[in-house]
Amino acid sequence: MTTPRARLPKAAASAAHRRPDARSLAMQVVERVLYDQAYAAAALSAEFSRYPQLTVRERAFTTELTYTALRCRRALEERLSAQAPRGLPKDRVVRAALLVAAVQALLLDRATLAIAVDAAVTRVKAQRGAQSAGFVNALLRRIAEQPPLNRAAALRANLPKWLEERLVAAVGIEETDALVGAHASLGTSPNSIDIRLVKGRAAPEWLVHATPGKWLPQSRRVSGIGDPRGYPEYESGDFVIQEEGAQLIAWALDVPEGATVLDVCAGRGQKTSLLAERVGPEGAVWSTDLHESKLEALREEMNRLHLSNVQTQALDWSVGGGNLRTDFEFALVDAPCTGTGTLYKRPEILDRLKPDDPGRMGELATQILRNVSKYCRGGAQVIYAVCSVLPEEAEAVLSRVEDIFEQRPFTTQALRSALGDQACAGRLLPLRHGTDGYFLAQLQKR
């Protein structure tokens, strides 16, 4: 279905507005990501919430168009520019429409390319007028005559040169390709969702035959199911949407039942909920984050999962821990970072990172670890983790806190299996471990 034109009757136009086509919705999301600093996942989620009547297929197509446009933006714009003698317009509506339509022309099945061109022209005409729409129409028809792009090459081209060099130095060429989705073993659409089964709850019927996790028995990997939050078992708290690598980070902290845990930079609480499960009703998790809005989402998540052993407090750990107790025996520090281990899922990061960001974030993580140490007793076990694979946020941080922490081998079997029996620190990687990219280390306060 194409975007409705202005001449439609009022009732028809209103109905069409209530149910936008996937291409126009993708153009809107891409525009927000590129020009309003929105995150793709959040922007898509917001649009899907506005239009609950969209089918699973429509949501999937919108998602594919959006992420392919963002993941391959540089290659798409280069091809578009080559066919635009005066260059590409800077106008946000025009740029987003061209990118999404070019995805179908250069990277996806061309069978419905005419519909894609019409959707782009219609949107631009409605918002920028006939002259801009004519330009878009002419340019896309020239693009349709060009040979398709190589998907892997287009994904690689999105990496800034400085970041590509640092990633290759840190994890090698193949893992760098995997981080952006360009490795041959991942296929053409390496999209899937990891589910964590909640302790004591039966697996939903649609998860019984899902692929088991590689490292954790409660993890499942599924695809083609739409948004899991639409299933009744989500509302009743039977499972958590959580990537297996993120689950491993929460499992790295070897907490017994009844323990009290400090959860630093807790975010929206997926790792928090796993810690709360593991310490049980006799234990407690003190979850802290800089942003009160994230803690509000965390509290909603704990309510959904029927967990009542979590306390929350908004804290800026670059400054300190306020009036928290100072005798924690266990702490998880999931520090803010560049996110270079999640580039495939968050391609917008590539347009926002600068060469000095890894070092800056490593210094912030160092300060957070130093402040956390003041709230832990001697001998306390601390897991440091980041969703980055760059050494500035990994080994460099550990070297700066050697005076207050010493490294100790991981003690949970899952981490020993993944990283080695004597490993004190290591990276989780897409090819080697089947996860997003992370660095984590087990530390003990001196």
N, C-alpha and C positions, 0 to 999 in steps of 0.2 A: 504494500500500500504506500503511495507517495504522499508527500505533504499536501494538504488541501490548499487550493488557490483561493484568492480573495472573493471570486465570483460565486463560490458555493453559497447556498442558502444558509441562513443563520443557524438553523437547527443542525444541519449537516456539519457546518464548520465547528460548532460546539462539540459535537460527538467526536469529530476527528481530533480536536484538541485534547479530549479526554483519553485518546488512544493514539499517541504519535507513532510513526513508523520507526523501525530500529535505526535506520540510517540518519534520520534527522536528530534522533536522540543521541546517537554517537557523536554527531557534529557538535551538539550543544555541550556534551561532556568534554570532548577534546578542547573546545574553545575555553572552557573554564579551567582546565588543567594548565593550558599553555599561557593563559593571560591573567588568570585570577589566583594562581598559585594553589589551586585545589589539588587534592589527591584523587587519583582516578577511582580507587575503590570506594572512597567516601562519596564522591560525586555520582557514581553509578548507583550506589545504594540509595542515595537521596532521590534520584529520579525514579528508580524502581518503586520506592515507597509512594511516590506521587501517583504512579500508574499501576496499581496492584492487579489490574485486569490483563496486563501483558502476559503472554504465554511463556512457558519455559524456553521454547525455541526462540521467541523474540528477544528475551533477555540474553540468551546465549549469543545470539547474533550481534546484538548491541555491544556486548562485552568483547567479542572477538574483533569487531571493527575498531572499537575504542583502543584496545591494547595494541593491536597491530599497527595502528596509526602512530601511537606513541613510541612503540618499540623500534619502529623502522623510520622514524620521522626524517632523519637526515638523508637517507637514500631516496625517500619519496620526494622530498623537496628538491634534491639535486636533479632528479628526472623531470620534475615539473618545471624547474627553472630552465632546463635545457630547451624546453619547448615554448618558453615565454620570452620572446626577444627583448622585452623591456623589463624583465624580471618579475618576480612574484609580488603582488600587492602585499602591503603590511597589514591590511585590514583583517581583524580577527575573525569575523564571520566568513570572509572569503577564504582565508587560510585554512580554517577548520574544515569547511566544506570541501575544498580541494583535497586535503589530506585523506579524509574518509572515503571520498569517491575514488581516489587514486589507489587506495588499499585494494578495492575490488578490481580495478583495472590491471594492477601490477603484481598482486600477491595472492588473490583469491580466485575462485571460479568466475569466469567472465560471462556466464550464461545469463545473468541478470544485470549486466553492466549498464544497459540502457535505463533500467530503473534507478540505479545508483546515480547516473548523470542527471536524470530528471529530479531526483531528490535534492541534489546539490544546487541545481539551477533554481528550483522552486524556493529553497530556503534563502538563497542569496537575493533573488528578485524581491521576495517579501521584505527583506530587512535592509537591502542596499540598493535596490532599483534595477531597472532593465539593463543599463549599460554594464554594470558589474556582472549581472547574470549572463549576458552575452559573452563576456570575456571567459567566464567559468565554463560555459558550454563549449566554446571553441577550443579552449585549452584541453579539456577532458577528452574531446573527440580526437585531438592529436595524440594524447597519451594512450588512448585505446588502440592506436596503431603501432605502438611500441612493443618490443618483446618484454615478457614478464621479468621482474627482478628475481635474483636468487635470494631466497629468504634468509639463509644463514649469513650471506654476505651483508644483507641489509641490516640484520640484527647486530653484526659486528661493527658496522659503520656508525652505529649510534653511540659507541663508546668514544669519549674524548681521548685524544692520544695520550695525554698525561696519565689518565686513569687506566687505560689499557696497559701501559708499560708497568705501572705499579701492581696491577692485578696479576699480570703474567709473572712478574718477579716473585710475587707472594705465593701463588698457587699453580702456576704453569699455564700453558696455552689451552689445554683441553678443559681444565676446570674454569678458566676464564670464559671460554665459549659456553660452557654449561650454565654459568651464572647469568648470561644474557639470553639463554635458550637456543643458542646456535649450534650446539653439539649434535652430531648426526644421530647419536643413540637416543636422543630425546624425541625424535620424530618431528612431525610438522606442527603438532599442537600439544605441547607438554603441559596441559592444564589438568589439574586434579585438585581434590580437596581432602585434607587429612582430618579425621574425626577421632576424638578421644572419648572412649566409653567411660562413663562415670562409675566409680567403684560401687558395687552392690546393685547396679541397674542392669537389666537384661538388654542385650543388643536389639535394636529395632529390626524388624523383618527385612527391611531394605539394606541392612548392613551385614546380614548373616553371611552372605557370600562375597563381601568386599575383600579386597586384597589386604592381608594382615600387614601390620607395621613391620619394618625390618628389624627394629631394635626393642620395641615395647609391645607387650601383649595386648594392651588396651587400645592400641592405635590401629586405625583402619584408613585405607586410601580408596576414594571413590571418584567417579567422574560421570557426567551425564545425568545427574540427579536434580539439577537446578539448585536453588538456594536451600540449604538444609534447614535454615531457620523457618521455612514454611511447613515443616513436618511437625505433627503434634508432639512427638517425643522431644523435640527441642524445647517447647514451651513447658513440658513437665520435668525438664532438667535431666534427661537421660544421657546426654552427650554434650561435648564441647567441640567447637570448630577450632582446631589447633594443629598447626604443622608439627610433624614428628620431631624435627630438630628443636623446636621451642619446648616440646614436652621433655626432651632429653636434658635441656638446661635445668628445668625444675627438678628432674630426677637426679641431677648431679649432686645436689645437696642431700647428704645422707642423714635425713632427719628421722628419729624414732617417733612412735606414737607418744603423745603427751608433751612434745617439745614446743618451745616458743621460738618463733622465727621472725627475724627482721627482713622485710621485703622492700628493697630500695628501688625506686623508679618503677613502680609496679604497673603503670599504664592502666589498661582496662581489665586486667585481672585474670587472664587465662592461666598464667603460671601460678598466680596467687591461689586459684581454685585447686590446682593440683597439690600445692603445698598444704592447703587446708584439709584436703582429703587425707593426705598422708599422716598428718599429725593427729587427726581424729578429733572428736568432740572434747577430749581432755586437753588438747593442745591449743595453741593460739598463733595466729599470724598477724603481725603488725605491718600493714601495707601503707607505704608512703609514696607520694608522687608530687611533683611540682604543681601539676594542674588539677584543680578541684573538679573540673568537668570530667576528667578521666576517672577520678575516684568515685564520682557519682555513677558513672557507667559500671565501675567495678562493684559498687554496692548493689546495683541492679542485677549484675551477673551472679553475685553470691546469693541473692534472694531467689533467682531462678533455679539455682542448684541446691537450694535448701541448706546452705552453709552458714552457720551462725558464729563461727569461731574466728572471724576476721575483724580486726580493728583498723580504722583508716585515719590518716592525718596528712594534710598537705604540708610538704616540707621542701625547701630548696637545699639539697645536699651539697651544693657547691659552697654553701655557707655553714651548714651544720644540721644537727638533728633536734634542735630545740630542747624540749623538756622530756624527751624519751628516756626510758630506763637505759642504763649504761652497762648492763651485764648480759647482753644477748650472747647465746652460745652458737647460734646459727644465723647466717645472713646470706641473702641472695642479692647481688648487685648487678642488675641487668641495665647497664649504663647507656646513656644516650650516645649515639654514634652516627656515622655517615650512612649506614644501611647498605653498604656495598655487597653484602651477602644476599640481598633481596632484590637485585636489579630487575629480574624478570617480572616479579610481581609488582614492583614499584618503579617503572621506567622513567617516571617524572623526575626521579632523583638525579638522573644524568644531566638534566638541564640546570640543576640548582647547585651541584657540587662545584667547589673551586679547589685548586691544588693545595691550598693551605688548610682546608677543612679537616682532613684526617689528623694532622698534628694538633690542631686546635681542639678537636674532640678528644684526642688522647690526653691532653693536659687537663681537660674538664673531668675525664674519668679518673685521672690520678687524684685530683682534688676530692672527688666524691669518695674514693676508696680511703683516703687519709681521714676524712671526717667520719666515715662509717666505723673505722677502727676505734674511735673514741667511745663508741657505744657498744663495743664487744668486749667480753672478758678475755683474759689471756688464754690461749689455746682454742679460741673460737674458730669454727669452720666457716669459711666464706667462699662462695662461688662468685667469681667475676665473669661476666659474659657480655658480648656485644654481637649484634648481627652485622658485623663487618669482618673481612678477612685481611685487612691491611695491617702491617706490622706497627704502624704508628699508634693504632688503637689496641694492639695486642701485646707483643713482647716488649715494646717500648714502655708501656704502662707498667708492666710487671717489674721491669728493671728500676723504675722510679719509686717503687714501694717496698723494695727489698729490706729496708730498715725496719719495717713494721709487720711485714708478712713474709712467710716462707712458703714455698710451694710444696704440696703434698700430693701423692698419687690419689687418683679418684678411687673411691671405695665402693660405689654402687656398681653392680654387675653390668648394667646397661652401658655405662660410660667406659668401663674397662673393656667390654666387648667392642665398642665402637672405636676407641682411641688407643687401646693397648693396656696390658695389665699394670705397667709401671708408669703410665702417662700421668703427668701432673697438669698438663695443658695441651691444647690441640685445637685443630680446626675441624668442624663438620662441613662437608662439601657435597655438592650435588651428585657428582659421579661416584665418588668413593662411598658416600653414606646415604645417598638418596634423599637429602634434606636441602633446605636453603643453606646459605653460607653463614657460619658462626665461628667465633673464637671464644673459648672458655677455659678457665683455670680454677683449680682448687687450691685455696690458700688457707694458711693457719696463722692466726695472730700470734706474734712473738710475745 
